[in-house]
Amino acid sequence: MKLVVRNDDRAVAAMTARLIADLVKARPDCVLGLATGRTMERVYGELVGISAAEGLDFSRCRTFNLDEYIGLPPGSVHSYRTYMNEHLFSRIDIPIGNTMLPDGSAADLVAEAARYEDAIRRAGGIDLQLVGIGETGHIGFNEPLSPFTSRTRDITLAPGTRRQNAALFDGDIDAVPQRALTMGVGTILEARRIVLVATGSAKASILAQAVEGPVTSMISATALHFHQDTLAIVDEDVARHLGHRDYYDSIFATDPEFAPFRA
Ligand SMILES: N[C@@H]1[C@@H](O)[C@H](O)[C@@H](COP(=O)(O)O)O[C@@H]1O
């Protein structure tokens, strides 16, 4: 893992969006793994801005989202499909048929999970997977106890996750579904590159455990230590409990990959 600390959530979003934009320019047929949540809203806002300013061509790009709630009515404003359409897909020139999310309304969730895994495989795998981190340490919706070898499957959400995500359901925790379909930890680890984005003081403790604590399936994000190419981009607020800050600053100051961001 590499970790860089930027000043604030805006700088984190700008750097993340720039990495995605550069990938799309270099490989217009790339496969992107996408995530949802408030952190990603800023990332997609920046990406939409770059796309408009630089004329990014997403027409051959394909995307796979990490997860989707189970049991929401089709077209629900709370679904991750609606979130993605609103924040990104309707604002760039990607054909909607190239954008994939697991179908949380499928009658047969086991078959749907297998179909999703197969679609990722047939696309040639994911080039860059964005992940956020939940307050339970989840990536995707891989709650504590998720095996590191897990694949796309249905899962029960932790009460803390439902509380955290209630803000997106007008504050009504009872409206947050109990279950979701999510890529597994093992699915995520097969992406060629993973970019973890975390901001805000509320996640400072879980980020420190995820990055510097022992590897454990009680905190799914610690599985990222088994991946060859994970970059964590975080802001000052979320970085406050990290113990090796001077080293992370050295990474940013010296790694050639970050030269364009040092100017
Ligand atoms: N399933 C998503 C996660 O993939 C995301 O990382 C998390 C963080 O959300 P936020 O950015 O709103 O803190 O939200 C949801 O739980």
The ligand as a MOL file (V3000), in Angstrom:
LIG
                    3D

  0  0  0     0  0            999 V3000
M  V30 BEGIN CTAB
M  V30 COUNTS 16 16 0 0 0
M  V30 BEGIN ATOM
M  V30 1 N -21.4220 0.6650 0.5170 0
M  V30 2 C -20.8950 1.9770 0.7040 0
M  V30 3 C -19.4100 1.8730 0.8710 0
M  V30 4 O -18.8490 1.3650 -0.3160 0
M  V30 5 C -18.8270 3.2280 1.2070 0
M  V30 6 O -17.4530 3.1260 1.3790 0
M  V30 7 C -19.4290 3.7510 2.4730 0
M  V30 8 C -18.8420 5.0860 2.9070 0
M  V30 9 O -19.7560 6.1060 2.7320 0
M  V30 10 P -19.4850 7.6170 2.9760 0
M  V30 11 O -18.5490 8.0640 1.8950 0
M  V30 12 O -20.8300 8.2420 2.8300 0
M  V30 13 O -18.8960 7.7710 4.3090 0
M  V30 14 O -20.8160 3.9000 2.2020 0
M  V30 15 C -21.5190 2.7090 1.8710 0
M  V30 16 O -21.5870 1.9110 3.0020 0
M  V30 END ATOM
M  V30 BEGIN BOND
M  V30 1 1 1 2
M  V30 2 1 2 3
M  V30 3 1 2 15
M  V30 4 1 3 4
M  V30 5 1 3 5
M  V30 6 1 5 6
M  V30 7 1 5 7
M  V30 8 1 7 8
M  V30 9 1 7 14
M  V30 10 1 8 9
M  V30 11 1 9 10
M  V30 12 2 10 11
M  V30 13 1 10 12
M  V30 14 1 10 13
M  V30 15 1 14 15
M  V30 16 1 15 16
M  V30 END BOND
M  V30 END CTAB
M  END
